[in-house]
Amino acid sequence: MAILGIVTIPAAYLMFRISFGRWVAVLGTIALTFSYWHLFFSRSAFMLISMPLMTVVAASTVLMAVRSKRLLAWLFAGAVLGLGVYSYNGYVMFVAAIAVLLVVIIIPGRDQLGYYTRGSAMLVAGFLVTAFPLLQVVYTDPNFYFQHHRMVSVLQEPNYQAAETFGEKVQYFVGRAWDAARLPLRNPEIDYVDGLGGRGALHPIMGWLAYAGFLIAVTRWRSPPHLLMAVVFVLGLATMMLGTEDLGEFRRPFMIVPFVYGLAGVAVATGGGYAARLIGGRAGRLVGYGVGTAAIVVAALLSAWTYFGEVAHEEHLDWVYASDLVDALDEAHTYGNPGTIYFYSDRWSYNYETRRFLYPDTPGIDRSNTFGEFSLQRLNEGPVTYVLLPPYIGNLNALMTLYPGGDVSEARTADDARRFATYHLRSVGGRAYG
């Protein structure tokens, strides 16, 4: 996932360069490189981070096809566009953005209507070829494909369900649209799916530049790159309205990365050009472009500090990313051969993905009331290690009384609360327990 995040940087530069030239490409790439939003997910093991890479590559090929006079360029763009469906399910909104782009281009282009129509048909053909395996799954097994969508759909949101009349439902969506519109600047709630929240998706300076760039792009909608940027911005943020509240809200609009940073670059380059013409001469260019570049650089550095200096050290992030589980498993394996893990937790099963990734070969048994049958009784002759997480840590003393002489380890939080405890018992020769 980190590699995908890294590769997205030069891919985004290419898209910005094709769309707006070198100046915007440099500014937008600097903003993306230090974006804590992009940094956060490129350092997480989610397929989500593959979506920005696919959107910028697909956008580049589509924009080149629009400029091209060759139908094969449209076919290739469609094939690349189709590959993106394997990245993240929110990618479907990007496909919708491309569709809007093509419709707006085709309608006024009467003198080239035939060419654009054939080109769009080739693009659809290319898309269907590469997306066919997934489309086949959607057709043959829709329950499987849409099961997660149904779980997080806005239809399952309690606040939406509480809206009884049509007017109340409209009012609910208006409120959600307002939440989506201000996401770049403000999201006060903590999202306990990803651990983000408490702040906007962008640094405030970058957020305001992105809004300015969006307004500029809207006024220049006849330019395909500007139109695409604006449409992606709107549809990307609108995806927040389709799901439950405070559950993955920084994932759903992730489609706007890295386009939103390109919009910030557009704002700086446009403002710099106006200032240069207004002041005039070399001083005008220096002031116009220098101030804007400084704003981007400062915002980028502050954004990086937000991630490395603030977000990565927030307490709720430890909870979301199961640091106590990881630390407890690490401690259990300091005994050399932990044997069979007796696992006690009301939050995780021993088959939780994090454990299977970190220690796939260590056998274990769920001994909690939630995932198994609670008991402190030893079941194995060989070495065993009890891993006690809340609310089972209080059983440590009883366990030590029942089987004395084991190796014990405890970890506490900064306020002296117990995080976890491990208790290791060695082999007992030929004696069997149970």
C-alpha positions as CSV (number, residue, x, y, z in Angstrom):
1,M,0.0,0.0,0.0
2,A,2.9,2.4,0.7
3,I,4.3,1.6,-2.8
4,L,0.9,2.4,-4.3
5,G,0.8,5.7,-2.4
6,I,4.3,6.6,-3.6
7,V,3.6,5.7,-7.3
8,T,0.6,8.0,-7.1
9,I,2.8,11.0,-6.8
10,P,4.5,10.9,-10.2
11,A,1.2,9.7,-11.8
12,A,-0.6,12.8,-10.3
13,Y,2.2,15.0,-11.6
14,L,1.6,13.6,-15.1
15,M,-2.1,14.3,-14.9
16,F,-1.6,17.8,-13.6
17,R,1.0,18.5,-16.3
18,I,-1.3,17.2,-19.1
19,S,-4.2,19.2,-17.7
20,F,-2.7,22.6,-16.6
21,G,1.0,22.7,-17.4
22,R,4.2,22.6,-15.4
23,W,3.4,25.2,-12.7
24,V,0.2,23.7,-11.5
25,A,1.8,20.2,-11.7
26,V,4.6,21.2,-9.4
27,L,2.3,22.9,-6.9
28,G,-0.3,20.2,-6.9
29,T,2.3,17.5,-6.5
30,I,4.0,19.2,-3.6
31,A,0.6,19.5,-1.9
32,L,-0.2,15.8,-2.5
33,T,3.1,14.6,-1.3
34,F,2.8,16.1,2.1
35,S,-1.0,15.6,2.5
36,Y,-1.8,13.9,5.8
37,W,-5.0,12.5,4.2
38,H,-2.9,10.7,1.6
39,L,-0.1,9.8,4.0
40,F,-2.5,8.3,6.5
41,F,-4.1,5.8,4.0
42,S,-0.8,5.0,2.2
43,R,0.5,3.8,5.6
44,S,-2.6,1.7,6.3
45,A,-3.3,-1.8,4.8
46,F,-6.4,-0.8,2.9
47,M,-7.0,-1.2,-0.8
48,L,-8.5,2.3,-0.7
49,I,-5.1,3.8,-1.4
50,S,-5.1,2.1,-4.9
51,M,-8.0,4.3,-6.0
52,P,-6.1,7.6,-6.3
53,L,-3.5,5.9,-8.5
54,M,-6.2,4.4,-10.8
55,T,-8.2,7.7,-11.0
56,V,-5.2,9.8,-12.0
57,V,-4.0,7.3,-14.6
58,A,-7.5,6.9,-16.0
59,A,-8.0,10.7,-16.0
60,S,-4.7,11.1,-17.9
61,T,-5.7,8.6,-20.6
62,V,-9.2,10.0,-20.9
63,L,-8.0,13.6,-21.3
64,M,-5.4,12.5,-23.8
65,A,-8.1,10.7,-25.7
66,V,-10.2,13.8,-25.8
67,R,-7.3,15.7,-27.3
68,S,-6.4,12.9,-29.7
69,K,-7.8,12.3,-33.1
70,R,-7.4,8.5,-32.9
71,L,-10.1,6.2,-31.8
72,L,-7.6,3.7,-30.4
73,A,-6.7,6.3,-27.8
74,W,-10.3,6.2,-26.6
75,L,-10.3,2.4,-26.5
76,F,-7.1,2.4,-24.4
77,A,-8.6,5.0,-22.1
78,G,-11.7,2.9,-21.6
79,A,-9.6,-0.2,-20.8
80,V,-7.6,1.8,-18.2
81,L,-10.8,3.2,-16.8
82,G,-12.2,-0.3,-16.4
83,L,-9.2,-1.5,-14.4
84,G,-10.0,0.9,-11.7
85,V,-13.1,-1.0,-10.6
86,Y,-10.8,-3.5,-8.9
87,S,-9.4,-0.8,-6.6
88,Y,-12.2,0.4,-4.3
89,N,-15.9,0.3,-4.5
90,G,-16.1,4.1,-4.3
91,Y,-14.4,4.2,-7.8
92,V,-17.9,3.9,-9.4
93,M,-18.4,7.6,-8.7
94,F,-15.3,8.4,-10.7
95,V,-16.7,6.5,-13.6
96,A,-19.8,8.6,-13.2
97,A,-17.6,11.7,-13.3
98,I,-16.1,10.6,-16.6
99,A,-19.6,10.0,-17.9
100,V,-20.6,13.6,-17.0
101,L,-17.4,14.9,-18.7
102,L,-18.2,13.1,-21.9
103,V,-21.8,14.2,-22.0
104,V,-20.9,17.9,-21.5
105,I,-18.2,17.6,-24.2
106,I,-20.5,15.9,-26.7
107,I,-23.6,18.0,-26.4
108,P,-22.1,21.4,-27.6
109,G,-19.6,19.8,-29.9
110,R,-21.9,19.5,-32.9
111,D,-19.2,19.9,-35.5
112,Q,-17.4,16.9,-34.0
113,L,-20.5,15.0,-32.8
114,G,-19.8,11.9,-34.9
115,Y,-16.2,11.7,-33.7
116,Y,-17.0,12.2,-30.0
117,T,-19.8,9.6,-30.3
118,R,-17.6,7.0,-31.8
119,G,-14.8,7.8,-29.4
120,S,-17.2,7.4,-26.4
121,A,-18.4,4.1,-27.8
122,M,-14.8,2.9,-28.0
123,L,-14.2,4.0,-24.5
124,V,-17.3,2.1,-23.2
125,A,-16.1,-1.0,-25.1
126,G,-12.6,-0.8,-23.6
127,F,-14.2,-0.3,-20.1
128,L,-16.5,-3.3,-20.5
129,V,-13.6,-5.6,-21.6
130,T,-11.4,-5.0,-18.5
131,A,-14.3,-4.6,-16.1
132,F,-16.1,-7.6,-17.3
133,P,-15.0,-10.1,-14.6
134,L,-16.3,-7.9,-11.9
135,L,-19.4,-6.9,-13.8
136,Q,-20.0,-10.7,-14.1
137,V,-19.8,-11.1,-10.3
138,V,-22.3,-8.2,-9.9
139,Y,-24.7,-9.8,-12.3
140,T,-24.4,-13.4,-11.1
141,D,-24.1,-12.8,-7.3
142,P,-25.4,-9.4,-6.4
143,N,-26.0,-10.4,-2.8
144,F,-22.3,-11.0,-2.4
145,Y,-21.1,-7.9,-4.2
146,F,-23.6,-5.5,-2.4
147,Q,-23.5,-7.1,1.1
148,H,-21.0,-4.5,2.5
149,H,-22.8,-1.6,0.8
150,R,-26.1,-2.6,2.4
151,M,-24.4,-2.7,5.9
152,V,-23.1,0.9,5.6
153,S,-25.9,2.4,3.4
154,V,-27.5,5.6,4.5
155,L,-30.7,3.5,4.7
156,Q,-29.3,1.9,7.8
157,E,-28.4,5.2,9.4
158,P,-30.6,5.7,12.6
159,N,-30.9,9.5,12.0
160,Y,-32.2,8.8,8.5
161,Q,-34.6,6.1,9.8
162,A,-35.9,8.6,12.4
163,A,-36.9,11.0,9.6
164,E,-40.5,9.9,9.0
165,T,-41.9,12.4,6.4
166,F,-40.5,13.2,3.0
167,G,-39.7,16.7,4.2
168,E,-37.7,15.4,7.1
169,K,-35.7,13.1,4.8
170,V,-35.0,16.0,2.5
171,Q,-33.9,18.0,5.6
172,Y,-31.6,15.2,6.6
173,F,-29.9,15.0,3.2
174,V,-29.5,18.8,3.2
175,G,-27.7,18.5,6.5
176,R,-25.5,15.7,5.2
177,A,-24.7,17.7,2.0
178,W,-23.5,20.6,4.3
179,D,-21.4,18.1,6.2
180,A,-19.9,16.9,2.9
181,A,-19.3,20.3,1.5
182,R,-17.3,21.4,4.6
183,L,-15.3,18.1,5.0
184,P,-12.1,19.6,3.6
185,L,-12.1,22.2,6.4
186,R,-14.1,20.6,9.3
187,N,-15.2,17.2,10.6
188,P,-15.4,17.4,14.4
189,E,-16.5,13.8,15.0
190,I,-14.0,11.0,15.4
191,D,-14.4,8.2,12.9
192,Y,-13.8,5.0,14.8
193,V,-13.5,3.0,11.6
194,D,-10.3,4.7,10.4
195,G,-9.4,6.8,13.4
196,L,-9.5,10.1,11.6
197,G,-11.7,13.1,12.5
198,G,-11.6,16.0,14.8
199,R,-10.4,18.2,12.0
200,G,-11.0,18.6,8.2
201,A,-9.5,16.4,5.6
202,L,-7.1,19.2,4.5
203,H,-5.1,21.7,6.3
204,P,-7.2,24.9,6.5
205,I,-4.9,26.8,4.1
206,M,-5.0,24.0,1.6
207,G,-8.7,23.7,2.1
208,W,-9.5,27.3,1.2
209,L,-7.1,27.1,-1.8
210,A,-9.0,24.0,-3.0
211,Y,-12.4,25.8,-2.7
212,A,-11.0,28.7,-4.7
213,G,-9.6,26.3,-7.3
214,F,-13.0,24.6,-7.5
215,L,-14.8,28.0,-8.2
216,I,-12.2,28.8,-10.9
217,A,-12.7,25.3,-12.4
218,V,-16.4,25.9,-12.6
219,T,-16.0,29.2,-14.4
220,R,-13.8,27.4,-16.9
221,W,-16.0,24.4,-17.4
222,R,-15.6,24.4,-21.1
223,S,-12.0,23.2,-20.6
224,P,-12.2,19.4,-20.1
225,P,-9.5,19.3,-17.4
226,H,-11.2,22.0,-15.3
227,L,-14.6,20.4,-15.8
228,L,-13.3,17.0,-14.7
229,M,-11.7,18.5,-11.6
230,A,-14.9,20.2,-10.6
231,V,-17.1,17.2,-11.3
232,V,-14.8,14.9,-9.3
233,F,-14.8,17.3,-6.4
234,V,-18.6,17.5,-6.3
235,L,-19.4,13.8,-6.8
236,G,-16.5,12.7,-4.5
237,L,-17.8,14.8,-1.6
238,A,-21.4,13.7,-2.4
239,T,-20.5,10.1,-1.6
240,M,-20.6,11.0,2.1
241,M,-24.3,11.4,1.8
242,L,-24.7,7.7,0.7
243,G,-23.4,6.1,3.9
244,T,-23.9,6.0,7.6
245,E,-22.5,8.8,9.7
246,D,-19.0,8.7,11.3
247,L,-18.2,5.3,9.8
248,G,-15.6,5.6,7.1
249,E,-16.4,9.2,6.3
250,F,-12.8,9.9,5.3
251,R,-12.8,6.9,2.9
252,R,-15.9,7.6,0.9
253,P,-14.9,11.0,-0.6
254,F,-11.3,9.8,-1.0
255,M,-11.9,9.9,-4.8
256,I,-11.1,13.7,-4.7
257,V,-7.5,12.8,-3.8
258,P,-5.3,14.0,-5.6
259,F,-7.7,16.2,-7.6
260,V,-8.3,18.5,-4.7
261,Y,-4.6,19.3,-4.5
262,G,-4.6,20.0,-8.2
263,L,-7.4,22.5,-7.6
264,A,-5.3,24.2,-4.9
265,G,-2.5,24.5,-7.5
266,V,-5.0,26.0,-10.0
267,A,-6.0,28.6,-7.4
268,V,-2.4,29.6,-6.7
269,A,-1.4,29.7,-10.4
270,T,-4.4,31.7,-11.3
271,G,-4.0,34.2,-8.4
272,G,-0.3,34.4,-9.2
273,G,-1.0,35.3,-12.8
274,Y,-3.5,38.0,-11.9
275,A,-1.1,39.5,-9.4
276,A,1.7,39.5,-11.9
277,R,-0.4,41.3,-14.4
278,L,-1.7,43.8,-11.9
279,I,1.7,44.7,-10.5
280,G,3.6,44.2,-13.7
281,G,7.2,43.5,-14.4
282,R,9.6,41.1,-12.7
283,A,8.4,42.3,-9.3
284,G,4.8,41.4,-10.2
285,R,5.8,37.8,-11.2
286,L,7.9,37.5,-8.1
287,V,5.1,38.6,-5.8
288,G,2.3,36.8,-7.6
289,Y,3.9,33.4,-7.9
290,G,6.1,33.7,-4.8
291,V,3.4,34.3,-2.3
292,G,1.2,31.6,-3.8
293,T,4.1,29.1,-3.8
294,A,5.0,30.0,-0.2
295,A,1.3,29.3,0.8
296,I,1.4,25.9,-0.8
297,V,4.7,25.0,0.7
298,V,3.7,26.2,4.2
299,A,0.4,24.4,4.0
300,A,2.1,21.2,2.8
301,L,4.6,21.2,5.7
302,L,1.9,21.9,8.2
303,S,-0.1,19.1,6.8
304,A,2.8,16.7,7.2
305,W,3.2,17.9,10.7
306,T,-0.5,17.2,11.4
307,Y,0.1,13.6,10.5
308,F,3.5,12.9,12.0
309,G,3.2,15.3,15.0
310,E,-0.5,15.0,15.9
311,V,-2.6,12.3,14.2
312,A,-0.2,9.5,14.6
313,H,0.0,10.1,18.4
314,E,-3.7,10.5,19.2
315,E,-5.1,8.1,21.8
316,H,-8.1,7.1,19.8
317,L,-5.9,5.9,17.0
318,D,-4.3,3.4,19.3
319,W,-7.7,2.1,20.0
320,V,-8.8,1.9,16.4
321,Y,-5.6,0.2,15.3
322,A,-5.6,-2.3,18.2
323,S,-2.2,-1.4,19.6
324,D,-3.0,-3.2,22.9
325,L,-3.8,-6.4,20.9
326,V,-0.5,-6.1,19.0
327,D,1.6,-5.3,22.1
328,A,0.0,-8.2,24.0
329,L,0.8,-10.6,21.2
330,D,4.3,-9.3,20.9
331,E,4.8,-9.7,24.6
332,A,3.5,-13.3,24.5
333,H,6.1,-14.1,21.9
334,T,9.0,-12.8,24.0
335,Y,8.8,-16.2,25.8
336,G,10.5,-17.8,22.9
337,N,7.9,-20.5,22.4
338,P,4.5,-19.2,23.7
339,G,2.9,-22.5,22.9
340,T,-0.9,-22.3,22.6
341,I,-2.4,-18.9,23.2
342,Y,-5.4,-18.8,25.5
343,F,-7.0,-15.6,24.3
344,Y,-9.4,-13.5,26.4
345,S,-11.0,-10.4,24.8
346,D,-14.5,-9.1,24.3
347,R,-13.4,-7.0,21.3
348,W,-11.5,-9.4,19.2
349,S,-11.5,-13.1,18.3
350,Y,-8.2,-14.9,18.1
351,N,-8.9,-15.2,14.4
352,Y,-8.8,-11.4,14.0
353,E,-6.9,-10.4,10.8
354,T,-4.2,-8.5,12.7
355,R,-3.2,-11.6,14.6
356,R,-3.4,-13.8,11.5
357,F,-1.1,-11.4,9.7
358,L,1.5,-11.0,12.6
359,Y,1.6,-14.5,14.0
360,P,-0.1,-16.9,11.5
361,D,1.6,-20.0,12.8
362,T,0.9,-19.6,16.5
363,P,-2.1,-21.8,17.7
364,G,-4.6,-20.3,19.9
365,I,-8.0,-20.7,21.5
366,D,-10.7,-18.2,22.3
367,R,-11.5,-18.4,26.0
368,S,-13.7,-15.3,26.3
369,N,-17.5,-15.3,26.8
370,T,-17.9,-13.4,23.6
371,F,-16.0,-15.6,21.2
372,G,-15.7,-18.9,23.1
373,E,-16.3,-20.5,26.5
374,F,-14.8,-18.8,29.5
375,S,-12.5,-20.9,31.7
376,L,-9.1,-20.5,33.3
377,Q,-8.5,-24.2,33.1
378,R,-5.3,-25.4,31.3
379,L,-6.1,-27.7,28.4
380,N,-2.6,-28.5,27.0
381,E,0.4,-30.4,28.3
382,G,2.8,-28.2,26.3
383,P,3.6,-24.6,26.9
384,V,0.7,-22.2,27.0
385,T,0.4,-18.4,27.3
386,Y,-2.7,-16.7,28.7
387,V,-3.3,-13.3,27.0
388,L,-5.7,-11.3,29.0
389,L,-7.2,-8.1,27.6
390,P,-10.0,-5.9,29.1
391,P,-12.3,-6.9,30.8
392,Y,-10.5,-10.1,31.7
393,I,-7.3,-8.7,33.2
394,G,-8.8,-8.9,36.6
395,N,-8.6,-12.7,36.4
396,L,-4.8,-12.6,36.5
397,N,-4.5,-13.1,40.3
398,A,-6.9,-16.1,40.2
399,L,-4.9,-17.6,37.4
400,M,-1.6,-17.2,39.3
401,T,-3.2,-18.9,42.3
402,L,-4.5,-21.7,40.2
403,Y,-1.2,-22.3,38.4
404,P,1.6,-20.8,40.4
405,G,5.2,-20.4,39.1
406,G,4.5,-19.0,35.7
407,D,6.0,-15.9,34.0
408,V,3.8,-12.9,34.3
409,S,3.9,-9.6,32.4
410,E,1.6,-6.6,32.7
411,A,1.3,-3.3,30.7
412,R,-0.3,-0.1,31.9
413,T,-1.5,3.1,30.3
414,A,-0.2,6.5,31.2
415,D,-2.9,6.9,33.8
416,D,-1.9,3.5,35.4
417,A,-4.9,1.5,34.0
418,R,-4.1,-2.1,32.9
419,R,-3.8,-2.5,29.1
420,F,-3.1,-6.2,29.1
421,A,-1.5,-9.1,30.9
422,T,0.2,-12.3,29.8
423,Y,0.9,-15.4,31.9
424,H,3.2,-18.1,30.5
425,L,3.3,-21.7,31.7
426,R,5.9,-24.1,30.6
427,S,5.4,-27.7,29.5
428,V,4.4,-30.1,32.3
429,G,6.2,-33.3,31.1
430,G,3.8,-36.2,30.6
431,R,1.0,-34.8,32.8
432,A,-2.2,-33.9,31.1
433,Y,-4.7,-31.3,32.1
434,G,-8.3,-31.0,31.2
